[in-house]
């Protein structure tokens, strides 16, 4: 038998497990391989990449300028700076959440040039102690992977000076980015800059201010003795409206993205951007929500894809998916118009229907290509007219085209056509040549026809004379006319007088564009068969998820928890029912709805106990189960936290309803 020691030693050793590092098994959701999700993921990746490229290109110039600014300061000896703090003012426009992303990119761009960078937000500038400690702590502990050089409560300027002397080259700049100048305390910034200035002979500081308004904000906020210590250089950023215009150009107005926002949904997203936050990031997130609503658990929308993928996507559809497509209003209407009722059954057979579906999808792609191209032509033609009746941004033209049933009936469109009639010969030729250049990019046969027609109109206008033939008033010799007769003769002459050749050619090309181009190709997408597969226009559904009513959602959750919990135990027989299986907070809330302005706490507790145990309805329970009483107290506290009740000053044992 093996000898086993009776006594066993217990030794402490450092294990691999750490608190908070508990590994949980994550299972992939079932929908990841569903056709609808694959289609959604592919399109959203394209949109995200396009938006990212736009942001990169539009920020690239200012990032390069800031990098050049910091590099020049770094290369200049500290003696040549004359104790001035080199300051870059970045005019960012309206303060939005997107600026956080912008400053992250600025920091990442400057890191190769300046190793020590501190980013200060408005919350860090409550007083001089906070802003100084936060700045120095970030400058001295720039590497997050290493142990902190110094604790935050030991951060002061003498410690920074000592650390800079030991660890940094004298010419290494210390960059301090103050992201939101207007939101910071001006008195704190005043003192902070003076402190930095007193050390500028030994340390090279660079300040970068994010200013939302104008350069005058600096001079209004800081006194002359502070601004005189700053050597300021101004950098301008692109406005949020311009960034959104470029993002829309690469997403909604691009034929590379088959999914389209139309109708009220597109108008809602642009209204939120213009009237609430000016945030391109929030716009994209709202766009994503609309996409999720369009694709979620709907395999027929997997047909929202590029032309070359249509065949494979149709083959992957099940019979149930095809039946759903047949029920789409636009598809159903198209099939009814295609054949008489006697032959409809043959068309609805899956094999024949797939051919029809393939034809409809290809036609929608071709329609959308022509729609977007002609919309850009309309924008190029009338956006520079006086007062721009239809707007100065392409998104405004798109909104009118996808929101109205007939663009020709829009009053602003009619005004634009009238204003085109007042253009000079040179202006009109420039606009027509610009339209020809836009149409040249298309390989569509109908677009080539329009190009040929426009070239013919251009040639006619170039050769047309500006002078009209002079008409004469023929009056027989010796005949005298009264004033009334003369007026009548002149009126007849004005009607018969012919226009100048240029005016006739001008009116001809305007009529051609109106009747043969805009009215033909700028048809609302909702009138095109199979538009439901590509377009999302439900503004109410989008608004419900993007700008939901918080109070209504809380009421629904408390009054009928089954809406959100999806459990059978919370199912209500009617709205007034209060089953015992409801959550405690739900029971308390429904009971409080039955009360008047003041609620007796004892009666409320008794009603709660009766709901939990209906057998005790006949007697007043004095000895209450402590656990139930604690649950009741917690539920009442939560209801008070949500703002539905508050304690009453009139009666100590009552609470007051606030709803």
Buried (B, 14 or more C-beta within 10 A) or exposed (E): EEEEEEEEEEEEEEEEEEEEEEEEEEEEEEEEEBBBBBBBEBBBEBBEEBBEEBBEEBBEEBBEBBBEBBBEBBEBEBEEBEEBBBBBBBBBBBBBEBBEBBBEBBBEBBEEBBBBBBBBBBEBBEEBEBBBBBBBBBBBBBEEEEEEBBEBEEBBBEBBEEBBEEEBEEEBBBBBBBBBBBBBBBEBBBBBBEBBBEBBEEBBBBBBBBBBBEEEBBEEBBEEEBBEBBBBBBBEBBBBBEBBBBBBBBBBBBBEBBBBBBBBBBBBBBEBBEEEBBBBBBBBEBBBBBBEBBBEEBBBBBBBBBEEBBEEBBEEBEEEBBBBBBEBEBBEEBBEEEEEEEEEEEBBEEEEBBEBBBEBBEEBBBBBBBBBBBBBBBBBBBBEBEEBBBBEBBBBBBBBBBBBEEBEEBEBBEBBBEBBEEBEBEEBBEBBEEBBEBBEEBEEEEBEEBBEBBEEBBEBBEEBEEEBEEEEEEEEEEEEEEEEEEEEBEEEEEEEEEEBBBBBBBEBBBEBBBEEBBEEBBBBBBEBBBBBBBBBBBBEBBBBEBEEEEEEEBBEBBBBBBEEBEEEEBBBEEEEEBBEEBBBBBBBBBBBBEBEEEBBBEEBBBBBBBBBEEEEEEEEEEEBEEEBEEBBEEBBEBBBEBEBBEEBEEEEEBBBBEE
